[in-house]
Amino acid sequence: MSAPKNAMRTPLGKVRHHGAGKEGTGHFIATRATSVALALLLPWFIVTAALSLRTGYLGAIDFLTTPVNAVGVILLVAIGFYHMSLGMQEVVLDYIERPLSKALLLLLNAFVPLALGVGAVFAVLIVNFGV
């Protein structure tokens, strides 16, 4: 009996080019970039909102009618929901075993943050333009 051709290959050589979907780097960079953006936007929002919301409801309306604040809040909402979606995608892919449950949760993870983000952006725009 002769030995197979690949008998001298190391375990790493046997599994090379058969592993990941080659998308991990982009996902990692997107998660870190959104983290940095949120680390900058969230303190800005907390400080400016705390300073302008002392007068109650009218202060909130005045805060959102300023164009810089409206754009900042829209960026905060959009980046926050995208970051949440990236994190939930990782949780589902790592910990959900059943294919049907995984597919359903990934589908929900695609549409629920999108719907909530669009609703929040729409609300900010309605307040900003006074419709």
N, C-alpha and C positions, 0 to 999 in steps of 0.2 A: 504494500500500500504506500502510495506516495503522499507527501504532505500537500495541502492545498497551496495555491499560488500566494495567497495573502497571509500565510502563516507568520511571516516576519513583521507584519504591521503592528504598530502599537495600538492600544485602545483608542487613543486620540485620533490616530490615522483612520481607524475604522468608522468613527462617527463624524468626522469632519465633512462638511457640506451636506449633512443630513439633519441638521438641527433646527434652529430657530427660523422664524419667518422673515428674518432680516429687516424687521421694522422696529426693533427695540430701541435703537439709538434715537430715532426721530421722536418716539414716544417719551423717552427720557428727557430729551432736550425741551420738548413742549411742556412737560410737567415742570421742569426747573425754570423755564422762561416765564410761565404763568405764575409760578411762586414768587419770582422776583417782582413781577408787575403788581401782584397783589400786596406784596410787602411794601411797595411804594404807595399804592392807591389807598389801601385801607387806613393807614394813619392820617393821610390827607383828609379822607372822608370823615373820620372820627373827629378830628380837630375842627374842621370847617363846619361840620354839621352841629357840633356842640356849641360853637360860638354863635351860630345863626338861628338855632332852634330854641333859644331861650324864650322867645315870644309866642311859642305854641304853633298852631296850625298856620297862621299867616306867615310866620317865620319860615316854615317848611316850604310854603308856596314861593316866598321870595327867594329862598335858597335854590329851588329848582328852576326858577325863571331866569337866573343868571346863566348865560350860555356856557361859561367855563365850568360851572358846577354841574350843569346838565350833561355835558360831554364827559366829565369825570365820573358821574354816577353811571352813565351808560357804559363806559369802559369797565368800571368796577363790576357791574352786573354781567356783562358779556364774558369778561375774563374769568370771573368767579364761577359762572355756570360751566364754562369750558373746562376749567381746572377740576371742578367736581365730576364732570363726565369722564375725564381722563382717569381720575382716581377710582371711580366706580367701575370703569372698564377693567382696570387691573384687578380689583377685588373679584369681579365676576370670573375673569379668565383664570385666576389662580385658585379659587376656592369652590366654584360650582362644577360638579362632576357630570351631571346629566346633560346630554346634548340639547334636549328640548328646552329644559329650564335655562340653560346657558344662552341659547338663541333668543328666547323670549326676553330675558333680562337685558341682553345686549341691545335688542330692539327698543325696549323701554328706555334704556340708558341713552339711546340716540334721540328719541323724540320728546321725552319728558323735560329734560333740561332745555331743549330748544323751545318748547312751548312756553315754559316758565320765563325764559330769557326774553322771548319776543313779547310776552305780556308785560314784563317789567319795563322794557324799553318803550313800549307803546304808552304805558302809564306815564313815564317821564316825559315823553314827547307831548302827550295831551296836557300835562300840567305846564310844560314850558311854553307851548303855543296857545294855551288858554282856550281850547276848544270846548 
